[in-house]
Amino acid sequence: MSSAAAIIAVSFAVSAPVRAADDAAIQKWIAEFQPSTLSKDDQKKELEWFAKAAEPFKGMEINVVSETITTHEYESQTLAKAFSELTGIKLKHDIIQEGDVVEKLQTQMQSGKNVYDGWINDSDLIGTHFRYGQTIALSDYMTGEGKDVTDPMLDVNDFIGKSFGTAPDGKLYQLPDQQFANLYWFRYDWFTNADYKAKFKAKYGYELGVPVNWSAYEDIAEFFTNDIKEINGVKVYGHMDYGKKDPSLGWRFTDAWLSMAGNGDKGIPNGLPVDEWGIRMEGCRPVGSSVERGGDTNGPAAVYSITKYLEWMKKYAPPQAQGMTFSESGPVPAQGNIAQQMFWYTAFTADMVKPGIAVMNADGTPKWRMAPSPHGSYWKEGMKLGYQDAGSVTLLKSTPADRRKAAWLYLQFIVSKTVSLKKSHVGLTFIRESDIWDKSFTERAPKLGGLIEFYRSPARVQWTPTGNNVPDYPKLAQLWWQNIGDASSGAKTPQAAMDSLAAAQDSVMERLEKSGVQGACGPKLHKKETAEYWYAKAQKDGTIAPQRKLANEKPKGETVDYDTLIKSWPAQPPKRAEAK
C-alpha cells in the first residue's frame, strides 16, 4: 500500500464511524433538544450526518450574524456551542441590532469583502437579493456546489415561509430561521365582561368582540377610552401605538400597515401588480410607486391608513405614546391599562406571559388574547392582511467557497428538525408546519393567548413579509420613517407626506434604472399619467390598485366572538404535516 493510500485508509477509518467521544456529545445534545418532532434515533442520525459532513472544515473559525431577539439569543448561546462541539468547527454567532445587520450586509455586497460567512437577515430583502446577483440561490446550491453539505433530512417543504424567500425566477434565495407576525391584541377578560358587553351593544348595536374591520376597532377604542374610562380606579385606553420620528417608525408602516387598510392588489404573499408598499411591478421590473406611475404609495387607501393611525393615537392612546419608539411602546400593554392594540408583534408573547404581571391570571393563563387583525375599508378578500417577519438564512457569493459550506452546515443545523421544536418553545417563532402541530404545543396553547391557534389557522397565510416588488430594501425603507415622521409630527398632512414618500421612492428607482446595476429585473419607470388614467386602467384590467377615494371610509362596525372564531378553525393538521 502506498503512503498516500495509507493516509486515505486511516482518514476513512477515523471519519466513517462516529467516535465514542462524538457519540457522548451527541447524546448530551439530544437530551437538550427535547421535545423534537424526530425520534431520538432520527435525531442521532441527523447529528451524525452533521459531524461527518463537517469533517473537511474542522478547526475553521466561522462567523454568522443575526438581529437581537430571544430566538437568536438561544442560537448564539446554545446552538452555536452545540454545533462547535459536534463538528469541530469554531462557530461564532454575533447578535447585533437589525439596522446594523442590514448595514454590514450592504458593506459586504458593495465591497465584495467577506464580513460574515453566513447571514440571518429578513426575507424583506428578497427583492434586493435576487436583483443584485450577489446572493446564492439556495435551490441551486443544494443540488449543485453545496450538495455534499446539504442535510438529507432538511425537508424544505416543511417550512411555512418558503414562499417568502422565493424570487420571481422561482428560485429559493432565503430559508426562514424564525418567524413572527403582527396581530391584534386585546383584553379578553374585559371583552367578555357582561356589563361592558351590554353597554357596548346598547351604544353601537352590535356585539363587543374581535373587530373584523377598522370601524369596529375605532368604536371599541372610543368605548373603552371615553365610556368605560376607568377599571379598578385606573385610567384605561382603547388603543396603543407609537409615533416618535425614529427609524423604528418606518417598520410600523412598511410592515404592511398600508395593506391592512386596503392598499395594493390581491395576491399572496404580496399584491400583484401593486404590493403593500404601493410599488407596481410588471414582469420582474418595478415600474413606479406614485399613483401617476401606476403605484399606490400616495393613493387614497394609503392616505386613509396614515390618517387613521394619527387620529387613533391622538384620541385613544396614552398621551406619551406620541413620543415613544417601537421598543419603548412594546411593554405598555403588559402594564394592564390598554384594552386593545391593532399592531402587536407576536415576538412579545414570551414577555407577555410572565407570571405575576398585570395581564396574567394566577393560574398561569393570560387575561388577554391575540387574533387576526381587522382590515380597513379599502381592503378586499384575497389581499394580504398583515406582516410576518421572517429572519432567513442567506449566503453571499463573496464568501469563500469553503467558508460558505461550513456556514451552510451551521445555518441548516439551527433550522433542522432535531432542534427546531425546542427552539420554537424557547422563542415562539415558528418556521415548520411539523412543529406548529406537535402535541407539545397543543398542551401549551392555553397559556399562549391564541398564538398556536393563529399559526394553525387558515388565516395565517395572509400574514407575509415585504416581497419581490421592492428592488432595494435598505435604500427604500429609510425613506418611510423620514417622510411619515413628518405626518406624525404634524409638519405635513398625510397626503403631503405620502406624496413626498412616493416621489422619493420613484427617485431611488430612477437612479437604479439609470445605473443598470440590477439588470433585466431592475426598475424601469412608467411615464407619468393622470390618477384617473390609472383608476380606469385598474378597472379595465380587473385589478384593484390604485383605488379611487371611497365616499364612506367608515362602514358599519363588524365583530366576531373570539371563542367562536377559534372553534371555526380546523383542528387537524394538513396531511403534509402528519408525515414524520
Helices and strands as residue ranges (DSSP letters): H 3-15, H 20-32, H 40-53, G 55-57, E 61-67, H 70-74, I 75-79, H 80-87, E 90-96, H 98-111, E 118-122, G 123-125, H 126-132, H 138-143, G 147-149, G 156-158, G 162-165, E 175-186, H 188-191, H 194-204, E 210-211, H 214-222, I 223-228, E 230-231, E 234-235, H 247-254, H 257-261, E 280-282, E 285-288, G 291-293, H 300-316, G 319-323, H 326-329, G 332-335, E 340-345, G 346-348, H 349-352, E 369-371, E 388-394, H 401-413, H 417-427, H 433-436, H 439-444, G 445-447, H 451-456, G 458-462, H 473-489, H 494-515, G 519-521, H 531-541, E 559-560, H 562-568, H 575-578
